[in-house]
Amino acid sequence: MPPRRVVARGLVLAAFIVGLAGCGSVGSPSVRPTAPSPTIPAVPTPSAAPTLATPSPEPTAPPSVGPAASASAESNTFVSTYYNYALTLPPRTALVRWHAATRRWDGATSVPEEGPYIDWSTVAEGGLLIVGSPADSLDEFFARFEAAGPRYHGCDAAEERVDATINGVPAIAYTQACGTGEGFGRLALFKDGFGIGASIHTTADKLLPARDRLIELFDGLEWRTS
């Protein structure tokens, strides 16, 4: 049998070893569970400001062409008191308001340029003067109008005559020198037993353009019964 001292030493040694093991087991620090990281609440991202729809512009109403247009047209129309016509000129053609005749022309009396027998206004080419009278034909009225139509001085015979048709109505256009350095472009028309004579008073170098301008302007002539 082994000596008791050896056994005791062995027991002591064994106990020592067990103690070390126990110490090691007890002494080892336990690992604490890691506390969960605090959850940081998400900061709400501000949503983009709502886009406001840009209101579409209200449709612009088209300009009225009703009563306003009629009024505009009427403002350019002159209706003669005595001479069986209405004349519509292009806008802004008449530079002054119309002046109506205050006495009917008898068809024979010499017509003074500033007398009571004429309807008159002013256009860019000069003074626009109109008379009329009953007549038998265009040629008969032309002869009387050439001899007695509006004038300030005595007038020469008709020149630069041209026959024309204005809205289906026969007409005679011509020039007439009156005095020194001035005269008239003239236009004679006839329809249904009535003659109308129109003149533009201008300078001698513009007689022909005045004659042609009358033909253009009288495209707006409307014949009316007395």
Backbone as a ProteinNet text record, in pm:
[ID]
protein_1_A
[PRIMARY]
MPPRRVVARGLVLAAFIVGLAGCGSVGSPSVRPTAPSPTIPAVPTPSAAPTLATPSPEPTAPPSVGPAASASAESNTFVSTYYNYALTLPPRTALVRWHAATRRWDGATSVPEEGPYIDWSTVAEGGLLIVGSPADSLDEFFARFEAAGPRYHGCDAAEERVDATINGVPAIAYTQACGTGEGFGRLALFKDGFGIGASIHTTADKLLPARDRLIELFDGLEWRTS
[TERTIARY]
85.8	0	88.5	48.3	133.1	130.4	233.7	239.4	130.7	81.5	-30.2	8.3	139.9	185.5	168.6	195.7	182	38.7	-48.6	-192	-243	-193.8	-240.4	-196.8	-71.6	-24.9	-107.7	-142.5	-222.3	-357.3	-415.9	-548.6	-540.6	-432.8	-417.5	-401	-318.1	-294.8	-421.9	-499.8	-625.7	-721	-725.3	-813.7	-770.4	-636.7	-583.5	-623.6	-612.2	-647.2	-794	-877.7	-1023.2	-1051.5	-978	-1000.7	-965.5	-852.7	-816	-923.5	-971.5	-1076.3	-1196.7	-1232.5	-1348.4	-1324.1	-1202.9	-1174.4	-1183.3	-1129.6	-1133.8	-1275.3	-1360	-1498.3	-1569.9	-1542.9	-1613.8	-1556.6	-1427.1	-1363.5	-1384.4	-1415.2	-1432.5	-1553.8	-1533	-1648.9	-1750.9	-1876.4	-1981.9	-2003	-2030.4	-2053.4	-2198.8	-2217.2	-2354.2	-2410.7	-2533.3	-2592.5	-2590.4	-2546.7	-2537.7	-2677	-2693.6	-2825.7	-2846.4	-2962.1	-2985.7	-2965.9	-2902.8	-2880.2	-3014.1	-3018.5	-3147.9	-3185.9	-3308	-3357.6	-3390	-3320.2	-3344.6	-3459.5	-3566.2	-3681.4	-3645.6	-3689.9	-3660.2	-3729.4	-3649	-3707.5	-3783.4	-3911.4	-3987.3	-3936	-3905.6	-3860.2	-3977.6	-3962.5	-4078.6	-4108.7	-4231	-4267.1	-4262	-4234.8	-4227.4	-4361.2	-4353.3	-4477.6	-4559.6	-4687.6	-4770.2	-4762	-4744.2	-4736.8	-4876.7	-4897	-5028.2	-5038.1	-5144.3	-5162.3	-5182.8	-5105.2	-5120.9	-5248.1	-5339.6	-5466	-5440.9	-5499	-5482	-5556.2	-5497.2	-5564.3	-5699.3	-5793.1	-5924.9	-5919.6	-5989.3	-5985.7	-6037.2	-5964	-6003.5	-6111.3	-6218.2	-6328.3	-6286.5	-6319.3	-6284.6	-6357.2	-6296.4	-6362	-6496.8	-6588.7	-6723.5	-6726.9	-6798.3	-6814.6	-6962	-7036.8	-7179.5	-7211.1	-7282.6	-7325.4	-7211.5	-7095.6	-6983.6	-6937.4	-6928.6	-6884.1	-6984.9	-7114.8	-7216.6	-7208	-7186.6	-7177	-7058.9	-6946.5	-6828.3	-6856	-6922.7	-6953.9	-7047	-7147.7	-7242.3	-7173.4	-7071.8	-7005.6	-6930.9	-6901.9	-6832.2	-6929	-7057.7	-7158.8	-7231.3	-7237.9	-7312.8	-7436.3	-7551.5	-7676.9	-7720.2	-7730.1	-7766	-7913.5	-7939.4	-8077.4	-8153.4	-8084.4	-8151.8	-8118.7	-8007.1	-7954.4	-7955.6	-8047.1	-8076.6	-7956.6	-7871.3	-7758.1	-7714	-7641.8	-7563.5	-7423.4	-7323.4	-7185.1	-7109.2	-7055.7	-6974.1	-6827.6	-6748.9	-6605.8	-6526.9	-6407.6	-6322.6	-6294.1	-6268.2	-6241	-6131.2	-6152.3	-6056.6	-6028.2	-6117.9	-6099.6	-6149.7	-6268.4	-6320.7	-6246.3	-6177.4	-6093.8	-6171.7	-6286.7	-6375	-6515.4	-6602.6	-6739.4	-6809.7	-6906.8	-6981.8	-7070.7	-7086.8	-7179.2	-7281.2	-7407.4	-7511.5	-7555.4	-7597	-7653.4	-7776.5	-7795.7	-7913	-8017.8	-7983.9	-8077.4	-8054.7	-8163.9	-8153.3	-8104.2	-8008	-7959.6	-8063.5	-8085.5	-8185.9	-8129.8	-8000.2	-7940.4	-7891.3	-7912	-7871.8	-7790	-7821.7	-7750.4	-7604.6	-7514.9	-7373.2	-7354.3	-7283.4	-7270.7	-7144.2	-7157.6	-7037.4	-6980.3	-6847.7	-6783.3	-6824.5	-6856	-6894.4	-7043.5	-7120.7	-7263.1	-7347.5	-7480.2	-7571	-7610.8	-7565.4	-7614.9	-7533.6	-7422	-7330.6	-7328.3	-7318.6	-7277.2	-7124.5	-7059.7	-6913.4	-6844	-6723.1	-6629.5	-6489.8	-6388.7	-6250.7	-6181.6	-6110	-6028.3	-5882.8	-5793.1	-5650.3	-5615.7	-5691.1	-5659.3	-5714.9	-5811.1	-5869.7	-6014.5	-6083.5	-6224	-6310.8	-6401	-6491.1	-6629.6	-6680.8	-6804.5	-6900.3	-7028.8	-7124.6	-7255.6	-7309	-7441.7	-7517.2	-7643.9	-7722	-7847.8	-7910.7	-8038.3	-8103.9	-8233.6	-8297	-8229.8	-8224.8	-8156.6	-8221	-8197	-8251.5	-8156.9	-8027.7	-7928.4	-7794.7	-7697.7	-7564.4	-7502.8	-7511.9	-7450.3	-7516.3	-7648.1	-7718.1	-7676.3	-7667.3	-7625.9	-7479.3	-7395.1	-7252.4	-7234.6	-7310.4	-7297.9	-7334.5	-7437.7	-7477.6	-7379.3	-7329.9	-7236.6	-7102.3	-7058.5	-6933.5	-6945.8	-7062.5	-7081.3	-7107.1	-7167.4	-7212.8	-7169.8	-7090.8	-7049.3	-6970.9	-6947.6	-6880.9	-6752.6	-6736.5	-6619.2	-6603.4	-6484	-6457.7	-6420.3	-6344.5	-6311.4	-6380.8	-6372.6	-6418.9	-6335.6	-6396.8	-6327.2	-6314	-6205.9	-6185.7	-6276.1	-6273.7	-6350.8	-6292.4	-6375.3	-6332.5	-6213	-6121.2	-6004.4	-5986.3	-5905.7	-5868.8	-5992.4	-6090.9	-6215.6	-6191.9	-6255.5	-6253.1	-6391.1	-6444.1	-6573.1	-6549.4	-6637.1	-6620.3	-6756.1	-6750.6	-6870.8	-6844.7	-6932.2	-6913.1	-7032.3	-7007.9	-7115.5	-7229.9	-7191.8	-7291.4	-7354.2	-7313.7	-7371.9	-7272.4	-7316.4	-7223.8	-7182.9	-7058.2	-7005.1	-6904.3	-6881.7	-6779.3	-6688.9	-6560.2	-6462.7	-6375.8	-6338	-6258.2	-6190.9	-6106.8	-6044.4	-6090	-6080	-6120.8	-6035.9	-5954.5	-5872	-5958.8	-5941.9	-6021.7	-5929.6	-5906.3	-5816.8	-5671.7	-5583.7	-5440.1	-5390.9	-5337.6	-5274.9	-5368.9	-5496.6	-5589.6	-5699.3	-5780.8	-5888.5	-5955.8	-6023.4	-6103.3	-6082.5	-6078.5	-6108.2	-6258.6	-6326	-6472.2	-6524.1	-6647.7	-6713	-6862.4	-6919.6	-7064.1	-7122.2	-7234.4	-7299.7	-7448.9	-7512.2	-7654.6	-7721.2	-7839.6	-7918.3	-8063.6	-8153.9	-8298.3	-8346	-8301.4	-8351.9	-8289.3	-8174.6	-8110.4	-7959.8	-7901.4	-7756.9	-7689.8	-7571.6	-7490.4	-7356	-7311.3	-7181.7	-7092.6	-6971.1	-6876.5	-6748.4	-6685.5	-6561.8	-6464.6	-6334.7	-6230.3	-6151	-6149.9	-6076.1	-5931.1	-5838.5	-5698.1	-5609.9	-5480.4	-5387.9	-5375.8	-5327.1	-5324.7	-5241.7	-5138.3	-5053.3	-5111.9	-5228	-5286.7	-5428.5	-5462.1	-5597.9	-5626.5	-5531.5	-5552.7	-5564.3	-5475.4	-5495.1	-5628.8	-5674.3	-5803.2	-5918.3	-5909.2	-6012.1	-6019.3	-5903.1	-5899.7	-5942.6	-5912.7	-5953.1	-6104.6	-6171.2	-6317.2	-6377.7	-6321	-6371.5	-6359.9	-6249.5	-6230.8	-6330.7	-6345	-6431.5	-6577.8	-6619.7	-6760.7	-6797.1	-6703.1	-6737	-6828.7	-6827	-6914.5	-7046	-7083.9	-7208.6	-7329.6	-7433.9	-7562.6	-7669.7	-7736.2	-7842.3	-7968.9	-8037.5	-8161.5	-8269.5	-8391.1	-8502	-8533.2	-8585	-8615.5	-8742.5
-117.9	0	121.6	223.7	342.9	406.8	471.5	535.4	639.9	661.7	753.5	895.7	925.7	1062.2	1088.6	989.9	1009.5	1025.8	945.4	956	1093.1	1133.5	1266.4	1376.6	1361.1	1462.7	1457.7	1332.9	1323.1	1385.4	1359.3	1418.8	1571.1	1617.8	1764.3	1821.5	1745.4	1795.1	1792.8	1688	1679	1789.7	1808.3	1915.5	2052.3	2066.6	2194.3	2215.9	2105.1	2115.2	2146.1	2077.8	2103.4	2245.2	2291.9	2431.5	2530.6	2499.3	2590.3	2593.2	2468.5	2462.5	2540.4	2523.8	2598.2	2748.1	2785.5	2929.9	2984.4	2902.1	2948.1	2961.5	2869.4	2876.9	2991.5	3013.4	3122.2	3257.1	3261.4	3390.5	3447.1	3363.8	3417.5	3508.3	3633.3	3726.4	3682.2	3687.5	3651.1	3764.7	3727	3828.3	3871.5	3997	4047.8	4067.5	4036	4059.4	4209.3	4230.2	4369.9	4430.1	4540.3	4607	4656	4636.3	4682.3	4833.1	4870.1	5013.6	5083.5	5196.3	5266.7	5300.5	5273.3	5300.4	5448.6	5511.9	5655.9	5668.8	5726.2	5734.8	5814.3	5761.8	5829.9	5964.1	6062.5	6196.8	6202.1	6227.8	6227.5	6334.7	6288.8	6385	6469.7	6599.3	6682.2	6659.3	6626.8	6602.6	6734.6	6726.6	6847.5	6919.2	7048.9	7126.6	7091.6	7073.4	7035	7139.7	7090.5	7181.4	7224.4	7353.3	7404.2	7414.7	7363	7369.5	7514	7555	7692.1	7700.7	7784.9	7791.5	7838.9	7768.9	7810.1	7939.5	8029.2	8158.7	8139	8222.2	8212.6	8251.1	8176	8209.1	8348.8	8418.5	8555	8551.8	8617.7	8618.6	8693.1	8643	8714.3	8846.5	8945.3	9076.3	9065.9	9139.5	9135.6	9201.8	9138.2	9197.9	9225.9	9236.6	9260.7	9407.5	9455.7	9595.6	9694.9	9663.8	9758.3	9775.5	9661.6	9669.3	9746.5	9724	9795.1	9944.4	9978.8	10120.8	10184.7	10108.7	10161.6	10185.4	10087.6	10102.7	10221.8	10235.8	10344.5	10480	10486.2	10614.2	10662	10571.4	10609.1	10631.7	10625.3	10638.4	10772.3	10841.8	10966.7	10944.7	10985.7	10974.4	11115	11138	11270.5	11301.4	11425.7	11469.6	11487.2	11535.9	11574.5	11489.4	11417.8	11370.3	11218.3	11149.6	11008.3	10914.1	10933.9	10842.5	10833.7	10726.7	10714.1	10672	10726.2	10696.2	10647.8	10525.9	10469.1	10474.8	10545	10557.9	10462	10421.8	10340	10414.3	10341.5	10406.9	10511.9	10622.8	10733.2	10801.8	10782.6	10851.6	10995.4	11013.3	11148.8	11213.9	11323	11386.8	11484.8	11529	11613	11555.4	11594.1	11543.3	11597.8	11522.5	11563.8	11684.6	11768.8	11882.2	11862.1	11854.5	11828.7	11957.7	11945.8	12060.1	12110.6	12239.9	12299.5	12344.2	12326.7	12362.8	12269.7	12231.1	12140.5	12215.6	12155.3	12215.1	12195.7	12298.6	12288.3	12227.8	12197.2	12134.4	12231.6	12361.8	12460.9	12573.9	12616.5	12726.2	12688.7	12780.9	12756.6	12734.5	12631.3	12591.7	12652.1	12748.3	12799.4	12692.3	12690.6	12584.1	12586.2	12701.9	12711.8	12744.2	12709.6	12742.6	12639.4	12660.9	12575.2	12445.8	12426.4	12313.3	12184.3	12190.3	12075.9	12000.7	11866.4	11782.3	11780.1	11801	11805.5	11752	11704.8	11664.8	11689	11634.7	11649	11513.2	11478.2	11356.7	11398.5	11301.9	11335.2	11412.9	11387.3	11452.4	11593.5	11629.4	11763.2	11763.5	11874.4	11884.9	11796.1	11718.2	11629.2	11692.9	11721.2	11798.3	11717.6	11709	11626.9	11702.7	11698.3	11753	11650.9	11677.5	11588.4	11656.4	11597	11651.2	11546.9	11558.7	11473.1	11493.7	11387.7	11396.3	11298.8	11326.8	11240.3	11126.6	11151.6	11050.8	11088.9	11001.1	11032.5	11148.4	11145	11252	11386.6	11385.5	11511.8	11567.5	11482.1	11529.4	11572.8	11498.1	11533.6	11674.6	11708.9	11841.5	11951.8	11931.4	12033.3	12040.3	11926	11924	11986.9	11961	12022.8	12175.2	12224.1	12368.8	12440.1	12369.1	12440.7	12376.2	12270.5	12201.6	12290.6	12249	12334.2	12396.7	12526.1	12600	12726.8	12775.3	12903.6	13005.9	12959.2	13043.3	12984.5	13054.2	12995.5	12872.8	12772.9	12646.6	12624.9	12558.6	12520.2	12401.8	12362.9	12245.6	12118.6	12014.2	11886	11830.7	11769.4	11704.2	11565.4	11485.4	11351.5	11271.8	11274.1	11200.5	11051	10975.5	10830.5	10777.7	10685.6	10623.3	10509.6	10498.5	10397.2	10335.1	10222.9	10158.3	10130	10181.3	10167.1	10091.2	9969.3	9882.1	9870.2	9856.5	9838.5	9965.8	10080.2	10209.2	10283.5	10333.5	10406.5	10540.4	10578.8	10703.1	10762.7	10892.5	10963.8	11034.8	11004	11070.4	11161.2	11275.4	11370.7	11469.6	11553.6	11663.1	11795.9	11899	12032.1	12135.1	12208.9	12314.9	12437.7	12497.9	12614.9	12717.7	12828.9	12929.3	12888.7	12952.8	12929.1	12831.1	12717.9	12623.8	12537.3	12530.2	12445.7	12395.8	12307.7	12253	12137.5	12051.2	11944	11812.9	11704.6	11573.9	11557.9	11509.6	11504.7	11367.8	11339.4	11213.4	11238.7	11200.2	11211.4	11071.2	11045.9	10914.7	10933.6	10830.7	10840.4	10704.4	10710.7	10588.4	10625.4	10560.3	10572.2	10717.9	10796.6	10932.8	11032.7	10996.9	11090.4	11090	11210.8	11223.8	11270.2	11219.2	11261.2	11307.6	11423.5	11476.8	11496.1	11439.6	11449.4	11516.2	11591.7	11662.9	11653.6	11651.4	11671.4	11794.2	11895.2	12018.9	12000	12021.3	11997.5	12089.8	12070.6	12152.4	12097.7	12182.6	12147.1	12022.3	11996.5	11880.8	11749.8	11757.9	11637	11611.3	11669.8	11652.7	11507.8	11446.5	11308.6	11210.8	11217.4	11128.9	11154.2	11280.7	11310.4	11246.8	11251	11186.8	11036.6	10972	10827.2	10791	10878.8	10853.8	10856.6	10944.4	10948.2	10814.7	10757.3	10627.5	10523.3	10525.9	10431	10455.9	10580.9	10612.6	10580.8	10599.2	10578.3	10431.5	10345.2	10203.3	10180	10274.6	10264.7	10338.7	10371.5	10447.5	10354.1	10397.4	10327.7	10424.4	10384.7	10469.1	10451.6	10562.1	10558.7	10637.7	10598	10670.5	10794.4	10896.2	11022.5	11007.7
0	0	0	-63.1	-64.5	71.4	104	235.1	244.5	367.2	393.1	354.5	364.9	331.8	185.7	108	-36.8	-72	-7.1	-35.5	4	126.4	171.2	74.8	32.3	-63.5	-189.8	-226.4	-348.6	-330.9	-211.5	-187.7	-185.3	-118.2	-113.6	-251.5	-328	-466	-546.1	-528.1	-604.2	-563.2	-427.2	-380	-433.8	-439.2	-488.5	-633.6	-708.3	-850.7	-867.1	-788.9	-797.5	-756.6	-652.7	-609.6	-717.4	-785.3	-894.2	-1002.9	-1028.3	-1131.3	-1087.6	-956.3	-907.8	-912.8	-873.3	-876.7	-1018.2	-1107.3	-1246.8	-1294.3	-1248.1	-1295.8	-1234.1	-1105.4	-1037	-1074.2	-1089.6	-1112.7	-1249.2	-1344.8	-1481.7	-1486.3	-1524.2	-1530.5	-1633.9	-1593.4	-1689.1	-1787.3	-1906.9	-2011.4	-2007.6	-1972.1	-1966.5	-2108.4	-2119.6	-2253.3	-2290.3	-2407.1	-2452.8	-2468.1	-2398	-2408.6	-2551.1	-2599.7	-2738	-2750.8	-2858.6	-2882.2	-2890.6	-2823.9	-2830.5	-2976	-3002.1	-3138.1	-3151.3	-3241.7	-3264.7	-3362.5	-3315.4	-3407.4	-3533.2	-3639.6	-3768.1	-3773	-3807.9	-3822	-3953.9	-3945.4	-4072.6	-4166.6	-4284.6	-4387.6	-4432.8	-4418.6	-4460.6	-4607	-4629.8	-4769.5	-4845.7	-4974.4	-5057.8	-5055.5	-5051.8	-5051.2	-5173.5	-5153.5	-5268.7	-5379.3	-5499.4	-5614.3	-5652.5	-5646.4	-5682.1	-5833.7	-5885	-6030.3	-6071.7	-6168.8	-6219.3	-6300.3	-6256.5	-6331.8	-6473.5	-6565.2	-6704.6	-6726.8	-6804.6	-6827	-6889.9	-6847.9	-6905.9	-7052.5	-7133.2	-7276.8	-7301.2	-7385.2	-7418.7	-7524.4	-7495.2	-7591.5	-7716.5	-7834.4	-7957.9	-7964.3	-8030.6	-8039	-8106.1	-8053.9	-8109.7	-8246.4	-8334.8	-8467.8	-8493.1	-8384	-8396.5	-8402.4	-8299.6	-8303.4	-8316.2	-8250.5	-8259.3	-8403.2	-8474.9	-8613.6	-8697	-8669.4	-8744.7	-8719	-8591.3	-8559.1	-8628.7	-8636.1	-8702.3	-8850.1	-8912.1	-9054.5	-9076.1	-8987.1	-9003.9	-8986.9	-8900.5	-8877	-9000.4	-9094.9	-9217.8	-9333.6	-9306.4	-9411.1	-9399.1	-9512.1	-9518.2	-9604.2	-9553.7	-9627.8	-9667.7	-9796.7	-9846.6	-9821.9	-9787.6	-9764.5	-9895.8	-9999.2	-10123.2	-10245.4	-10245.5	-10373.5	-10394	-10330.8	-10362.8	-10349	-10251.2	-10234.9	-10088.5	-10060.2	-9936.3	-9980.1	-9915.4	-9953	-9830.1	-9840.3	-9733	-9775.3	-9698.4	-9726.5	-9637.6	-9681.1	-9593.7	-9462.4	-9354.4	-9225.7	-9236.5	-9168.5	-9158.2	-9291.8	-9389.8	-9518.1	-9509.6	-9452.4	-9434.4	-9317.8	-9345.2	-9243.3	-9156.8	-9203	-9122.4	-9135.6	-9043.8	-9051.2	-9176	-9221.5	-9339.1	-9307.8	-9409.4	-9403	-9515	-9477.8	-9577.1	-9644.3	-9769.2	-9840.6	-9766.9	-9770.5	-9705.2	-9807	-9935.8	-10042.1	-10160.7	-10225.5	-10340.1	-10463.5	-10535.8	-10660.9	-10770.3	-10849.7	-10956.6	-11084.1	-11087	-11203.4	-11307.3	-11286.1	-11385.3	-11325.5	-11205.8	-11140.6	-11117.9	-11146.7	-11119.8	-10969.4	-10935.9	-10795.3	-10735.2	-10643.1	-10577.4	-10484.2	-10476.1	-10398.4	-10252.2	-10199.2	-10059.5	-10045	-10147.5	-10145.2	-10072.5	-10070.9	-9994.2	-10064.7	-10190.3	-10268.6	-10253.2	-10187.5	-10189.8	-10056.2	-10068.2	-9956	-9960.5	-9847.5	-9857.1	-9731.6	-9756.3	-9651.3	-9708.3	-9642.9	-9690.3	-9683.6	-9789.9	-9792.5	-9812.5	-9812.4	-9820.9	-9947.7	-10055.8	-10183.5	-10193.6	-10108	-10114.6	-10071.3	-10097.1	-10059.5	-10148.5	-10086.5	-10159.1	-10162.2	-10282	-10300.6	-10388.7	-10349	-10423.4	-10440	-10563.8	-10593	-10677.5	-10702.8	-10787.8	-10836.6	-10938.1	-10987.7	-11078	-11099.7	-11199.6	-11335.6	-11416.9	-11547.6	-11644.7	-11774.1	-11879.1	-11915.6	-11903	-11940.2	-11877.6	-11889.8	-11837.7	-11915.4	-12048.2	-12127.9	-12100	-12084.2	-12057.3	-11921.3	-11821.9	-11689.3	-11690.4	-11760.1	-11769.2	-11825.5	-11928.9	-11991.4	-11891.9	-11814.7	-11716.9	-11600.1	-11558.3	-11445.2	-11484.8	-11607.8	-11654.8	-11657.1	-11696.9	-11712.4	-11579.7	-11483.7	-11363.9	-11232.3	-11240.2	-11117.4	-11023	-10900.7	-10800.9	-10854.5	-10826.6	-10873.3	-10791.5	-10788.6	-10724.8	-10831.8	-10930.2	-11046.6	-11168.6	-11279.6	-11403.6	-11438.3	-11502.5	-11530.9	-11681.5	-11721.2	-11860.7	-11893.5	-12020.1	-12061.9	-11999.4	-11995.6	-11938.3	-12014.7	-11942.1	-12001.4	-11939	-12005.2	-11954.6	-11913.3	-12003.1	-11978.4	-11990.9	-11903	-11910.8	-11871.7	-11951.3	-11919.6	-11820.3	-11724.6	-11620.3	-11587.7	-11521.2	-11467.9	-11320.5	-11234.2	-11090.4	-11033.4	-10991.9	-10941.4	-11041.8	-11167.2	-11272	-11323.5	-11270.6	-11310.7	-11399.8	-11516.3	-11605	-11544	-11571.1	-11515.5	-11612.4	-11597.9	-11674.1	-11574.5	-11580.2	-11493	-11579.1	-11524.7	-11603.2	-11508.7	-11564.5	-11488.5	-11546.4	-11464.6	-11508.9	-11436	-11511.2	-11452.9	-11429.5	-11311.7	-11275.1	-11210.6	-11277.9	-11224.2	-11244.5	-11170.4	-11186	-11080.3	-11126.5	-11034.4	-10953.7	-10991.3	-10917.1	-11010	-10958.7	-11040	-10967.7	-11047.2	-10988.8	-11064.3	-10991	-11048.1	-11033.9	-11140.7	-11133.6	-11178.4	-11132.5	-11166.2	-11179.2	-11294.9	-11317.1	-11331	-11261.7	-11265.5	-11292.2	-11348.8	-11380.5	-11357.5	-11291.6	-11273.3	-11246.2	-11317.3	-11291.6	-11288.6	-11389.4	-11401	-11305.4	-11245.7	-11152.8	-11177.2	-11172.7	-11190.8	-11062.6	-11037.7	-10923	-10976.3	-10928.7	-10969.3	-10848.5	-10853.8	-10741.9	-10789.6	-10700.3	-10733.2	-10616	-10648	-10547.6	-10591.3	-10507	-10535.3	-10492	-10585.6	-10555.1	-10640.3	-10631.7	-10709.8	-10851.5	-10942	-11084	-11113.4	-11033.6	-11060.9	-11006.5	-10939.9	-10881.1	-10931.3	-11044.3	-11095.7	-11135.4	-11203.4	-11248.9	-11131.4	-11030.5	-10913.6	-10843.6	-10842.5	-10779.7	-10857.6	-10990	-11072.2	-11042.7	-11040.7	-11017.5	-10875.5	-10780.8	-10642.1	-10628.8	-10704	-10701	-10745.4	-10850.1	-10897.6	-10785.5	-10713	-10603.2	-10490.2	-10449.9	-10336.2	-10365	-10489.9	-10520.5	-10540.3	-10514.6	-10505.5	-10385.5	-10288.9	-10172.3	-10187.4	-10311.2	-10334.9	-10334	-10265.9	-10266.2	-10317.3	-10422.3	-10477.8	-10396.8	-10370.3	-10293.1	-10366.9	-10344.3	-10407.8	-10325.1	-10392	-10323.2	-10240.7
[MASK]
++++++++++++++++++++++++++++++++++++++++++++++++++++++++++++++++++++++++++++++++++++++++++++++++++++++++++++++++++++++++++++++++++++++++++++++++++++++++++++++++++++++++++++++++++++++++++++++++++++++++++++++++++++++++++++++++++

